[in-house]
């Protein structure tokens, strides 16, 4: 049976995927809102150990549809390290339809166009990409390590190499003071980059908010339930994309939404407006479900 070095995380849509740890932890690991890998020291895994895991996985699960490369940002590995892993995966799992990983903007921007194209050609075809915010004030406060243009450029660069991109965008991370500029500027860079999938999660601090507040500063005031939904509405209203799937159906979201923009934009905004104009708890996900 495959064993993992905990903690182990994966995107919600990878729940039924074969998960292969090719790194431990996150190479950046400074984002103040994220506690996922703060207990781990980042390190790439040895290829021989990865090979053993792949061979073990083949015996236990010979034909997965999808494979997710963990931990925090497998794309930090060089082309020379990724290609043998991808080649072995396709040799052992010839019917696999998708191989994906998390990616930071820094991972993408540091690689050449040719290296990204070669990695994509070898079979890594989906990247889960942390946007968080398109506002420079917020990106600085949360210690993202890159500005809004860099976030945008990374999406465009990865898409140019052939990758499908699923972005993570955080509602509530800007607090009340910065909510409008956070929504507007996030919509601005997403519109410019036009990723295939745009996912919204509402900020949560299961281990407490001390680390986040120490980085953000004393001007953070959390949004309430309806303010979070209003921030989503403000972002979506300013979003001008073509054929992007909008997902706000993560367990953290009070109002689950899944739509295709621009086709469903008017109808989606109408659903949100109905909640904002006629608040009714029965229309929203119960609080206890947000932690599931």
KEKE-3310 file (N, C-alpha, C; in steps of 0.2 Angstrom, whole numbers, plus 5000, padded with zeros to 4 digits):
npx = (5004:5003:5012:5012:5021:5015:5008:4995:4989:4977:4969:4951:4945:4953:4950:4948:4959:4975:4988:5004:5018:5031:5038:5042:5032:5032:5040:5041:5032:5029:5017:5006:4993:4992:4993:4997:5009:5018:5023:5033:5049:5054:5059:5065:5060:5069:5073:5073:5066:5053:5051:5049:5037:5029:5029:5024:5011:5006:5004:4994:4984:4981:4975:4973:4963:4967:4981:4989:5002:5010:5020:5017:5021:5025:5030:5041:5052:5065:5066:5074:5072:5058:5054:5059:5051:5038:5038:5040:5028:5019:5023:5020:5006:4998:4985:4981:4973:4975:4988:4993:4997:5001:5005:5016:5016:5030:5036:5032:5036:5050:5054:5059:5051:5052:5056:5044:5035:5041:5039:5025:5023:5028:5018:5013:4999:4989:4988:4986:4984:4989:4982:4975:4974:4972:4977:4990:4993:4987:4993:5006:5004:5000:5011:5014:5025:5026:5020:5005:5005:5015:5008:4998:5005:5011:5001:4997:5009:5010:4998:5001:5011:5003:4997:4982:4974:4969:4964:4966:4957:4955:4942:4938:4951:4956:4949:4938:4942:4949:4941:4934:4944:4951:4942:4940:4953:4957:4947:4952:4965:4962:4953:4962:4971:4963:4960:4956:4949:4941:4942:4934:4937:4933:4941:4948:4953:4959:4968:4969:4971:4983:4996:4993:4987:4998:5006:4998:4994:4987:4976:4966:4950:4938:4926:4909:4896:4887:4894:4905:4899:4895:4907:4911:4901:4905:4917:4914:4905:4914:4921:4928:4928:4932:4924:4927:4926:4918:4920:4913:4911:4917:4919:4921:4913:4899:4888:4885:4892:4892:4897:4897:4906:4906:4892:4884:4884:4875:4864:4870:4874:4861:4856:4865:4862:4849:4851:4858:4849:4838:4840:4842:4844:4841:4845:4858:4874:4875:4884:4891:4894:4904:4917:4919)
npy = (4994:5011:5024:5039:5055:5064:5081:5078:5086:5090:5097:5099:5093:5083:5072:5059:5054:5047:5050:5056:5059:5070:5080:5086:5096:5114:5125:5139:5143:5154:5161:5170:5166:5153:5137:5125:5118:5121:5114:5106:5103:5109:5098:5090:5074:5059:5052:5038:5033:5039:5031:5019:5021:5023:5011:5003:5009:5005:4992:4992:5000:5000:5007:5022:5037:5050:5058:5066:5076:5078:5088:5104:5111:5105:5109:5116:5108:5105:5104:5093:5085:5083:5077:5063:5057:5060:5053:5040:5038:5038:5027:5017:5019:5020:5024:5035:5050:5063:5073:5082:5096:5107:5124:5138:5156:5160:5148:5146:5157:5157:5147:5143:5147:5136:5125:5124:5120:5108:5101:5101:5093:5081:5077:5083:5091:5100:5113:5119:5134:5147:5162:5170:5185:5199:5211:5223:5228:5219:5207:5210:5211:5198:5191:5185:5185:5189:5201:5208:5209:5199:5188:5187:5186:5174:5165:5167:5164:5150:5145:5148:5138:5127:5122:5118:5129:5131:5142:5148:5158:5170:5174:5186:5188:5201:5208:5221:5234:5234:5227:5231:5235:5223:5214:5221:5222:5208:5203:5210:5205:5191:5192:5197:5186:5175:5161:5143:5138:5145:5147:5150:5152:5154:5163:5154:5150:5137:5134:5145:5163:5171:5170:5175:5188:5194:5196:5203:5215:5229:5233:5224:5218:5206:5200:5199:5186:5190:5200:5193:5186:5197:5202:5192:5193:5206:5203:5194:5202:5210:5203:5198:5186:5172:5157:5152:5141:5144:5142:5141:5132:5125:5118:5129:5139:5149:5151:5140:5139:5136:5139:5143:5156:5168:5164:5160:5172:5182:5176:5170:5181:5186:5176:5177:5191:5189:5182:5192:5203:5197:5191:5174:5161:5148:5147:5146:5137:5128:5133:5123:5114:5120:5117:5104)
npz = (5000:4996:5004:5013:5016:5029:5032:5019:5004:4992:4977:4977:4966:4963:4970:4967:4961:4958:4969:4969:4978:4974:4978:4995:5005:5002:4991:4992:5004:5012:5012:5021:5024:5022:5030:5026:5023:5034:5043:5037:5030:5015:5002:4987:4981:4980:4964:4963:4974:4971:4959:4965:4972:4961:4954:4964:4965:4953:4954:4963:4958:4943:4933:4933:4930:4932:4938:4952:4956:4970:4983:4988:4976:4963:4951:4953:4952:4941:4923:4919:4930:4930:4918:4917:4927:4922:4910:4915:4922:4911:4904:4913:4916:4904:4900:4906:4908:4913:4920:4934:4944:4958:4956:4958:4954:4953:4950:4937:4930:4931:4923:4906:4891:4882:4890:4898:4888:4884:4896:4897:4885:4888:4897:4908:4911:4917:4928:4945:4951:4961:4963:4972:4975:4964:4968:4972:4984:4993:4989:4993:5007:5011:5008:4996:4987:4974:4962:4955:4941:4938:4943:4934:4922:4923:4922:4908:4902:4905:4899:4886:4884:4883:4894:4904:4915:4932:4943:4959:4970:4983:4993:5005:5010:5009:5018:5026:5023:5011:5001:4990:4980:4980:4974:4961:4955:4955:4947:4935:4932:4930:4919:4909:4908:4906:4912:4910:4921:4935:4952:4967:4984:5001:5013:5027:5043:5050:5060:5067:5067:5069:5063:5050:5053:5059:5048:5039:5045:5056:5050:5046:5045:5047:5034:5035:5032:5022:5016:5011:5001:4993:4989:4981:4971:4966:4960:4950:4943:4936:4929:4913:4903:4892:4889:4902:4916:4930:4947:4963:4973:4983:4999:5008:5003:5006:4997:4985:4969:4951:4935:4918:4910:4897:4896:4907:4915:4917:4923:4934:4942:4945:4953:4964:4968:4972:4984:4991:4991:4997:5011:5017:5027:5023:5009:5009:5012:5027:5041:5048:5038:5030:5035:5030)
capx = (5000:5006:5012:5014:5023:5009:5001:4995:4984:4976:4963:4945:4943:4958:4948:4948:4966:4981:4992:5011:5023:5037:5042:5039:5032:5031:5047:5040:5030:5029:5011:5003:4986:4992:4997:4997:5015:5022:5026:5037:5055:5054:5064:5063:5061:5074:5069:5073:5060:5047:5050:5047:5030:5025:5028:5019:5005:5004:5001:4987:4979:4984:4973:4969:4961:4970:4987:4991:5009:5011:5016:5014:5022:5029:5033:5047:5057:5068:5064:5078:5069:5051:5053:5059:5045:5032:5039:5039:5021:5015:5025:5016:4999:4997:4978:4980:4970:4977:4993:4992:5001:5000:5011:5016:5018:5037:5038:5031:5040:5057:5056:5059:5045:5054:5056:5037:5032:5043:5036:5018:5023:5029:5012:5010:4994:4985:4991:4982:4988:4987:4981:4974:4972:4975:4979:4996:4993:4985:4998:5011:5002:5000:5018:5014:5031:5025:5015:4999:5007:5018:5003:4994:5010:5012:4995:4998:5015:5009:4993:5005:5015:4998:4994:4976:4975:4964:4966:4963:4956:4952:4937:4939:4958:4958:4946:4933:4945:4952:4937:4932:4950:4953:4938:4941:4959:4957:4944:4956:4970:4959:4950:4967:4974:4958:4961:4951:4945:4942:4939:4934:4937:4932:4947:4947:4959:4957:4973:4970:4973:4988:5001:4990:4987:5005:5009:4994:4994:4982:4970:4962:4943:4935:4920:4903:4893:4884:4900:4909:4895:4895:4914:4911:4897:4909:4922:4911:4902:4919:4925:4926:4932:4929:4924:4930:4922:4918:4918:4913:4907:4921:4916:4921:4908:4892:4884:4889:4890:4896:4894:4902:4906:4901:4886:4879:4885:4869:4860:4874:4873:4854:4856:4868:4858:4843:4853:4860:4843:4833:4844:4838:4849:4840:4848:4865:4876:4875:4890:4895:4897:4910:4923:4920)
capy = (5000:5017:5028:5046:5059:5069:5081:5078:5090:5090:5100:5095:5090:5077:5067:5052:5054:5044:5055:5054:5064:5070:5084:5087:5103:5120:5128:5146:5142:5160:5164:5170:5163:5146:5133:5118:5114:5125:5108:5102:5106:5108:5095:5086:5067:5056:5048:5030:5032:5040:5026:5013:5023:5022:5004:5001:5011:5001:4985:4993:5004:4999:5011:5028:5042:5056:5058:5072:5076:5082:5092:5110:5115:5100:5112:5119:5104:5107:5100:5087:5080:5081:5073:5056:5055:5060:5047:5033:5038:5037:5020:5013:5021:5022:5026:5041:5056:5070:5073:5089:5098:5114:5128:5145:5160:5160:5142:5146:5163:5155:5142:5146:5144:5129:5120:5123:5117:5101:5097:5099:5088:5075:5074:5087:5095:5104:5117:5122:5140:5151:5169:5173:5192:5203:5218:5223:5229:5212:5202:5211:5210:5191:5188:5180:5185:5191:5206:5206:5208:5193:5183:5187:5184:5167:5161:5168:5160:5143:5143:5148:5132:5122:5120:5121:5132:5131:5147:5148:5165:5170:5179:5188:5189:5208:5212:5226:5240:5233:5222:5233:5235:5216:5211:5224:5220:5201:5202:5213:5200:5185:5194:5197:5180:5170:5154:5139:5137:5150:5144:5155:5149:5159:5162:5151:5149:5132:5134:5152:5168:5175:5171:5179:5195:5197:5198:5208:5222:5230:5236:5219:5217:5201:5201:5194:5181:5193:5204:5189:5185:5203:5202:5187:5197:5212:5200:5191:5207:5214:5197:5197:5180:5168:5150:5150:5138:5147:5137:5144:5127:5122:5118:5135:5144:5149:5150:5136:5141:5133:5142:5145:5163:5173:5162:5160:5177:5186:5171:5169:5187:5186:5171:5181:5196:5186:5181:5198:5207:5194:5186:5169:5156:5142:5148:5146:5131:5128:5134:5117:5111:5123:5113:5097)
capz = (5000:4996:5010:5011:5022:5030:5029:5012:5002:4985:4975:4978:4960:4962:4976:4965:4958:4961:4971:4970:4981:4970:4983:5001:5007:4997:4990:4995:5011:5016:5011:5028:5025:5021:5035:5023:5024:5038:5047:5033:5027:5008:4998:4982:4983:4976:4959:4965:4979:4967:4955:4969:4973:4954:4953:4969:4963:4947:4957:4967:4954:4937:4927:4935:4925:4934:4943:4954:4958:4976:4987:4986:4970:4960:4945:4955:4949:4934:4917:4919:4935:4929:4912:4919:4931:4918:4905:4918:4923:4905:4903:4918:4916:4897:4899:4911:4904:4915:4926:4936:4950:4960:4953:4960:4949:4953:4947:4930:4927:4931:4918:4899:4887:4879:4896:4900:4882:4885:4902:4894:4880:4892:4900:4914:4907:4921:4934:4950:4951:4966:4962:4979:4974:4959:4970:4974:4991:4996:4988:4998:5014:5012:5007:4990:4984:4967:4961:4951:4934:4938:4943:4927:4916:4924:4919:4901:4900:4906:4894:4880:4883:4882:4900:4906:4921:4937:4948:4966:4971:4990:4995:5012:5012:5009:5024:5024:5020:5004:4998:4983:4976:4979:4969:4955:4952:4954:4940:4930:4929:4927:4913:4905:4908:4904:4913:4909:4927:4940:4958:4973:4991:5006:5018:5033:5047:5055:5065:5070:5062:5072:5058:5045:5055:5060:5041:5036:5049:5060:5047:5044:5048:5043:5031:5037:5027:5016:5013:5007:4995:4989:4986:4975:4966:4963:4956:4944:4938:4933:4925:4906:4901:4886:4890:4908:4921:4937:4953:4970:4976:4988:5006:5011:5001:5009:4991:4980:4962:4946:4929:4912:4908:4899:4895:4913:4919:4919:4927:4940:4946:4947:4959:4970:4970:4976:4991:4994:4992:5001:5015:5019:5028:5019:5003:5010:5015:5034:5043:5049:5032:5027:5037:5028)
cpx = (5004:5006:5014:5017:5018:5012:5001:4989:4983:4970:4957:4943:4948:4956:4949:4954:4971:4986:4999:5015:5029:5041:5038:5038:5031:5038:5046:5038:5030:5022:5008:4997:4986:4996:4998:5003:5020:5026:5032:5043:5054:5060:5061:5064:5066:5070:5068:5067:5053:5046:5047:5039:5026:5024:5024:5012:5002:5001:4995:4982:4982:4981:4969:4968:4965:4976:4988:4998:5009:5018:5014:5015:5027:5033:5039:5053:5059:5065:5067:5075:5062:5050:5054:5053:5039:5033:5038:5031:5017:5017:5021:5009:4997:4990:4976:4978:4973:4982:4993:4997:4999:5006:5010:5018:5026:5039:5038:5036:5048:5059:5055:5053:5046:5053:5048:5034:5035:5040:5029:5018:5024:5023:5009:5005:4989:4989:4986:4986:4985:4987:4980:4970:4975:4977:4985:4997:4992:4990:5004:5010:5002:5006:5018:5020:5031:5020:5010:5001:5011:5013:5000:4999:5011:5007:4996:5003:5013:5003:4997:5009:5010:4995:4987:4977:4969:4966:4962:4963:4952:4948:4938:4946:4960:4954:4941:4936:4947:4947:4936:4938:4952:4949:4939:4947:4960:4953:4948:4961:4967:4956:4956:4970:4969:4959:4955:4946:4946:4938:4940:4933:4936:4937:4944:4954:4958:4962:4974:4973:4979:4994:4999:4990:4993:5008:5005:4994:4988:4975:4965:4955:4939:4928:4915:4901:4891:4890:4904:4906:4895:4902:4914:4907:4901:4914:4919:4908:4908:4923:4923:4931:4928:4929:4928:4925:4923:4916:4919:4909:4911:4917:4916:4916:4901:4887:4887:4887:4895:4893:4900:4901:4909:4894:4881:4880:4879:4865:4863:4873:4866:4853:4859:4864:4851:4845:4854:4853:4837:4836:4840:4843:4848:4843:4855:4867:4877:4883:4894:4898:4903:4917:4924:4924)
cpy = (5006:5021:5035:5050:5065:5076:5081:5082:5089:5094:5096:5091:5084:5072:5060:5050:5050:5050:5053:5060:5064:5076:5084:5094:5108:5124:5136:5146:5148:5164:5164:5167:5156:5142:5126:5114:5118:5120:5104:5106:5104:5104:5091:5079:5064:5052:5041:5029:5034:5034:5020:5014:5021:5015:5001:5003:5007:4995:4986:4996:5005:5004:5018:5033:5048:5054:5065:5072:5081:5084:5098:5113:5110:5104:5116:5115:5106:5102:5093:5082:5078:5076:5065:5053:5055:5054:5040:5033:5036:5029:5015:5013:5024:5025:5032:5047:5063:5069:5080:5090:5105:5118:5135:5149:5160:5153:5142:5152:5161:5150:5145:5143:5137:5124:5119:5119:5109:5097:5096:5093:5081:5072:5078:5092:5100:5107:5120:5128:5145:5159:5172:5180:5195:5210:5218:5224:5223:5207:5203:5209:5202:5187:5183:5180:5187:5197:5204:5205:5201:5187:5182:5184:5177:5163:5161:5164:5152:5141:5143:5142:5126:5119:5122:5123:5133:5136:5146:5156:5166:5175:5180:5190:5196:5212:5217:5232:5240:5229:5224:5233:5228:5213:5214:5222:5212:5200:5204:5208:5194:5186:5194:5191:5174:5163:5150:5138:5142:5148:5149:5151:5155:5158:5159:5150:5144:5131:5141:5157:5173:5176:5176:5187:5198:5200:5204:5215:5223:5233:5230:5218:5212:5203:5196:5190:5185:5197:5199:5187:5191:5204:5197:5190:5202:5209:5198:5196:5210:5209:5197:5192:5177:5161:5148:5147:5141:5142:5141:5139:5123:5122:5124:5140:5143:5148:5146:5138:5138:5135:5142:5152:5163:5170:5162:5166:5181:5182:5170:5175:5188:5181:5174:5187:5194:5185:5187:5203:5204:5188:5181:5163:5149:5142:5146:5139:5132:5129:5128:5113:5114:5120:5106:5097)
cpz = (5000:5002:5009:5017:5023:5032:5021:5009:4994:4983:4976:4972:4959:4968:4973:4961:4962:4963:4972:4972:4977:4974:4989:5003:5001:4997:4992:5002:5015:5016:5018:5029:5024:5026:5032:5025:5029:5043:5044:5031:5020:5006:4993:4984:4978:4971:4960:4969:4975:4962:4959:4970:4966:4953:4958:4967:4957:4949:4960:4963:4947:4931:4930:4930:4926:4939:4945:4958:4964:4978:4984:4979:4966:4954:4947:4953:4942:4929:4917:4924:4934:4923:4914:4923:4927:4913:4909:4920:4917:4903:4907:4918:4909:4896:4903:4906:4907:4921:4928:4942:4952:4957:4956:4954:4948:4949:4939:4927:4927:4926:4911:4896:4884:4884:4898:4894:4882:4890:4900:4889:4883:4896:4906:4910:4911:4927:4938:4952:4956:4964:4968:4978:4968:4961:4974:4981:4995:4995:4992:5005:5016:5010:5001:4987:4976:4966:4956:4944:4933:4939:4937:4922:4917:4921:4911:4898:4900:4900:4887:4879:4883:4888:4901:4913:4926:4942:4954:4968:4978:4991:5003:5014:5012:5015:5021:5020:5013:4999:4991:4978:4975:4973:4962:4952:4951:4947:4934:4927:4927:4920:4907:4903:4905:4905:4912:4915:4932:4946:4963:4979:4995:5011:5024:5037:5053:5061:5068:5065:5064:5066:5052:5047:5057:5053:5038:5039:5052:5057:5043:5048:5044:5040:5034:5031:5021:5012:5009:5000:4990:4986:4980:4969:4962:4959:4950:4940:4934:4929:4918:4903:4895:4888:4896:4913:4927:4942:4959:4974:4981:4994:5009:5009:5004:5003:4986:4973:4957:4940:4924:4910:4901:4898:4901:4917:4922:4924:4934:4945:4948:4953:4965:4972:4974:4983:4994:4996:4997:5006:5018:5021:5025:5012:5003:5013:5022:5036:5045:5043:5028:5029:5034:5021)
residu = (UNK:UNK:UNK:UNK:UNK:UNK:UNK:UNK:UNK:UNK:UNK:UNK:UNK:UNK:UNK:UNK:UNK:UNK:UNK:UNK:UNK:UNK:UNK:UNK:UNK:UNK:UNK:UNK:UNK:UNK:UNK:UNK:UNK:UNK:UNK:UNK:UNK:UNK:UNK:UNK:UNK:UNK:UNK:UNK:UNK:UNK:UNK:UNK:UNK:UNK:UNK:UNK:UNK:UNK:UNK:UNK:UNK:UNK:UNK:UNK:UNK:UNK:UNK:UNK:UNK:UNK:UNK:UNK:UNK:UNK:UNK:UNK:UNK:UNK:UNK:UNK:UNK:UNK:UNK:UNK:UNK:UNK:UNK:UNK:UNK:UNK:UNK:UNK:UNK:UNK:UNK:UNK:UNK:UNK:UNK:UNK:UNK:UNK:UNK:UNK:UNK:UNK:UNK:UNK:UNK:UNK:UNK:UNK:UNK:UNK:UNK:UNK:UNK:UNK:UNK:UNK:UNK:UNK:UNK:UNK:UNK:UNK:UNK:UNK:UNK:UNK:UNK:UNK:UNK:UNK:UNK:UNK:UNK:UNK:UNK:UNK:UNK:UNK:UNK:UNK:UNK:UNK:UNK:UNK:UNK:UNK:UNK:UNK:UNK:UNK:UNK:UNK:UNK:UNK:UNK:UNK:UNK:UNK:UNK:UNK:UNK:UNK:UNK:UNK:UNK:UNK:UNK:UNK:UNK:UNK:UNK:UNK:UNK:UNK:UNK:UNK:UNK:UNK:UNK:UNK:UNK:UNK:UNK:UNK:UNK:UNK:UNK:UNK:UNK:UNK:UNK:UNK:UNK:UNK:UNK:UNK:UNK:UNK:UNK:UNK:UNK:UNK:UNK:UNK:UNK:UNK:UNK:UNK:UNK:UNK:UNK:UNK:UNK:UNK:UNK:UNK:UNK:UNK:UNK:UNK:UNK:UNK:UNK:UNK:UNK:UNK:UNK:UNK:UNK:UNK:UNK:UNK:UNK:UNK:UNK:UNK:UNK:UNK:UNK:UNK:UNK:UNK:UNK:UNK:UNK:UNK:UNK:UNK:UNK:UNK:UNK:UNK:UNK:UNK:UNK:UNK:UNK:UNK:UNK:UNK:UNK:UNK:UNK:UNK:UNK:UNK:UNK:UNK:UNK:UNK:UNK:UNK:UNK:UNK:UNK:UNK:UNK:UNK:UNK:UNK:UNK:UNK:UNK:UNK:UNK:UNK:UNK:UNK:UNK:UNK:UNK:UNK)
# end
